[in-house]
């Protein structure tokens, strides 16, 4: 069992390599996925580079260091709980170095939605190994506190996990779906490359059933706040009506920036019933703004884009 230091202010004296016994390699065909994502961008050179990365990482075993402290930021964490994540049938490993540890690059809101979606559709099947190498612990704690992010994270102060594995340099490819033997099944960060999320879920599903499809109606998809003051709290409500024959589940909602919060009911909505999606906008600078959130649900109309705009004064 791995031993974890759970005190945030305690220095790590040593991080010892724990290499798992070699197991049978399972290679998942990723090249076609990456080609689809990149062809839409028209980046031929990058496509060739990514194809090389895919070939290198498909089926590769990820190695994890010992003694990396694991906790919910601001709270001590039981070692047994963190160790339990490593024994899930599937693991999603996200590695973020000091360059990526900023509020906009962490994508905490998007990760929170993916974690909640997985917990709803695949309970107990998938664990999230979130490894961070913060440049400033204070700034990182602030980002996590503002987002109220309550999932356990691993703080790799010395970047040992990266040194063990030599992860790709591009941030969008420092995320991996792993099987039970820590072999790479899918490469790529689904919060930065949204098209990949369906490929992640296809690995989880196998014989597991997904939520049945329904249909919905929305009272509007656009809201104008008008003129608002900097730092003020402004709410916009969007009414979703389940017009189908199956329960409606809003799986996750992706926001375009940190100044936008989204509140919604995560419980299934029965046929004929309504639910409210509330977009809370707290503008942090003067000027015009337009923000978009994207709702993902088990409806034919999914994904659904909701847009708000307005003008901010001091």
MOKASUL-V72236 format. One record per pair of residues at least 12 apart in sequence whose ideal C-beta (glycine too) atoms are under 6 Angstrom apart, sorted by the first residue. I is the first residue (numbers start at 1). J is the second residue. Records with the same first field share a line. If there is no record, write none. Layout:
I: J ; J
//
This chain:
1: 83
2: 66 ; 83
4: 69 ; 70 ; 79 ; 82
5: 69
6: 71 ; 76 ; 77
12: 157
15: 65 ; 67 ; 160
16: 66
18: 66
19: 63
23: 181
25: 59 ; 183
26: 179 ; 183
27: 58 ; 59
28: 185
30: 54 ; 58 ; 187
31: 51 ; 54
33: 199
34: 50 ; 54
37: 193 ; 195
53: 168 ; 173
57: 184 ; 187
59: 183
60: 184
61: 182 ; 183
62: 165 ; 178 ; 182
63: 164 ; 165
65: 160 ; 161
68: 154 ; 156
69: 155
70: 82 ; 152 ; 154
72: 150 ; 152
73: 141 ; 144
77: 152
82: 152
85: 127
88: 126 ; 127
89: 125 ; 180
90: 126
91: 127 ; 129 ; 178
92: 128 ; 177
93: 129 ; 176 ; 178
94: 130 ; 175
95: 131 ; 167 ; 174
96: 132
97: 133
98: 133 ; 135
100: 171
101: 132 ; 134 ; 135 ; 140
103: 143 ; 258
107: 191
108: 147 ; 149
109: 255
110: 191 ; 254
113: 252
115: 128 ; 151
117: 251 ; 252
122: 204
130: 153
131: 154 ; 156 ; 161
132: 153 ; 155
133: 156 ; 159
172: 189 ; 192 ; 193
173: 187 ; 188
175: 189
177: 200
185: 203
186: 199 ; 200
211: 249 ; 298
212: 246
213: 298
214: 244 ; 246 ; 248 ; 299
215: 243 ; 244 ; 299 ; 300
216: 240 ; 242 ; 243 ; 248 ; 299 ; 301
217: 241 ; 243
218: 240
219: 239
221: 306
222: 307
223: 236 ; 308
224: 309
225: 310
226: 310
227: 311
228: 310 ; 312
229: 313
230: 283 ; 286 ; 312 ; 314
233: 282
234: 281
235: 278 ; 280
236: 279 ; 308
237: 276 ; 278
238: 277 ; 306
239: 274 ; 276
240: 275
241: 274
242: 269 ; 271 ; 273
245: 271
247: 268 ; 270
248: 269
249: 268 ; 298
250: 264 ; 295 ; 297
251: 296 ; 297
252: 296
253: 293 ; 295
254: 294
255: 293
256: 291 ; 292
259: 282 ; 284
260: 281 ; 291
261: 280
262: 279 ; 293
263: 278
264: 277
279: 308
281: 308
283: 312
286: 312 ; 314
287: 312
288: 311
290: 309
291: 308
292: 305 ; 307
293: 306
//
